[in-house]
Amino acid sequence: MSVSTAEIQKARSFLFSHHKRGFGIAPARFAGSAKELGVSFRELMHFISILYSRGQGQQALRLENLRRISSGGQQ
Protein backbone atom coordinates (compact mmCIF):
# COMPACT_ATOMS: atom_id res chain seq x y z
CA MET A 1 0.00 0.00 0.00
CA SER A 2 1.33 3.40 -0.95
CA VAL A 3 1.99 5.82 1.87
CA SER A 4 2.58 9.54 1.41
CA THR A 5 5.61 11.36 2.75
CA ALA A 6 3.37 13.33 5.13
CA GLU A 7 2.00 10.09 6.63
CA ILE A 8 5.53 8.73 7.08
CA GLN A 9 6.55 11.95 8.83
CA LYS A 10 3.53 11.70 11.15
CA ALA A 11 4.40 8.09 11.94
CA ARG A 12 8.02 9.03 12.63
CA SER A 13 6.91 11.86 14.90
CA PHE A 14 4.55 9.53 16.77
CA LEU A 15 7.15 6.79 17.21
CA PHE A 16 9.96 9.07 18.32
CA SER A 17 7.72 11.05 20.67
CA HIS A 18 7.01 7.82 22.57
CA HIS A 19 10.50 6.30 22.51
CA LYS A 20 13.92 7.81 21.91
CA ARG A 21 14.74 5.15 19.28
CA GLY A 22 11.26 4.90 17.80
CA PHE A 23 10.90 1.35 19.14
CA GLY A 24 13.09 0.22 16.25
CA ILE A 25 10.08 0.34 13.92
CA ALA A 26 10.47 1.73 10.41
CA PRO A 27 8.10 4.74 10.11
CA ALA A 28 7.13 3.83 6.54
CA ARG A 29 6.09 0.31 7.56
CA PHE A 30 4.29 1.60 10.63
CA ALA A 31 2.35 4.16 8.57
CA GLY A 32 1.57 1.58 5.90
CA SER A 33 0.31 -0.93 8.45
CA ALA A 34 -1.92 1.63 10.14
CA LYS A 35 -3.34 2.70 6.77
CA GLU A 36 -3.90 -0.87 5.59
CA LEU A 37 -5.65 -1.85 8.83
CA GLY A 38 -7.61 1.40 9.01
CA VAL A 39 -6.54 2.19 12.57
CA SER A 40 -4.79 5.08 14.30
CA PHE A 41 -1.13 4.96 15.26
CA ARG A 42 -2.14 4.65 18.91
CA GLU A 43 -4.39 1.65 18.18
CA LEU A 44 -1.68 -0.03 16.12
CA MET A 45 0.89 0.50 18.88
CA HIS A 46 -1.58 -0.95 21.41
CA PHE A 47 -2.01 -4.05 19.21
CA ILE A 48 1.76 -4.47 18.84
CA SER A 49 2.24 -4.16 22.60
CA ILE A 50 -0.41 -6.84 23.20
CA LEU A 51 1.38 -9.18 20.83
CA TYR A 52 4.67 -8.70 22.64
CA SER A 53 3.21 -8.93 26.13
CA ARG A 54 1.28 -12.14 25.53
CA GLY A 55 4.02 -14.55 24.57
CA GLN A 56 4.77 -13.64 20.97
CA GLY A 57 1.19 -13.52 19.79
CA GLN A 58 -0.20 -16.75 21.21
CA GLN A 59 -3.43 -15.00 22.17
CA ALA A 60 -3.80 -13.52 18.69
CA LEU A 61 -3.21 -16.94 17.12
CA ARG A 62 -5.73 -18.52 19.49
CA LEU A 63 -8.35 -15.90 18.59
CA GLU A 64 -7.70 -16.40 14.89
CA ASN A 65 -8.15 -20.16 15.26
CA LEU A 66 -11.42 -19.64 17.13
CA ARG A 67 -12.68 -17.29 14.42
CA ARG A 68 -11.77 -19.78 11.72
CA ILE A 69 -13.46 -22.66 13.55
CA SER A 70 -16.62 -20.68 14.27
CA SER A 71 -16.93 -19.61 10.64
CA GLY A 72 -16.88 -23.24 9.51
CA GLY A 73 -13.32 -23.20 8.22
CA GLN A 74 -10.67 -25.85 8.72
CA GLN A 75 -9.11 -26.43 12.12
N, C-alpha and C positions, 0 to 999 in steps of 0.2 A: 504494500500500500504506500502510495506516495505521500510524503509529509513535507510541508512547507518549511522554509528556513525560520519563519516566525514561530511555528509550533516547536521546532527543535530548540530554539532559544528559550522558549517558555519552559520546556522540559528541563533544560540545563539549569535554568534559574531555580526551578522547583527542587531538583535533586541537590544542587549545591547549597541551597538555603537550609536544607535539612541535614546535610552531612558534608563535612569539609572535603571529602573525596567523591562526593556524589554517589556513594554506595557502590562505586565501581560499575555502574550501569551506563551504557552508552545512551546519551540523550536522544539520538535519532531512533534507536530501537524502542526506547521508553515511550517516546511520542507516537511512534507507529503502532505500538501495542495498545496504547490508550485509545487511539483513533479507531483501530480495527475492532476493539471490544466495545467501543461507545461508552467509555467510562472516563471519569476525571482522573487526574494524576493522583490525587489523594486516594481514590478508590482502588486504583491499580497498585499503589504502594501498600495499601492495607491487604490486598489479596496476596501480594508477594510476601509480606511479613507473615501471613497465616501459613503459607506454604513452607517457609523456613522454620517456623516455630512448631509445626506439627510433624516433625520427622520426615522431612523431604517430600511432602505432598501426599502422605498416606491417606489423610482425610479426604483430600481432593480426589484421589483415585477411588477411594471407597464410595464417595458420592456419585462419581461418574458410573461406576459399576451398578449401583442401585438404580440410577436413572435408566441405564441401558436395560436392565432386567425388567423394570416396571413398564417400559415401553414395548416389551415383547421382543427385544433384541437378543442376541446370543449372550451367553454367560461368560 
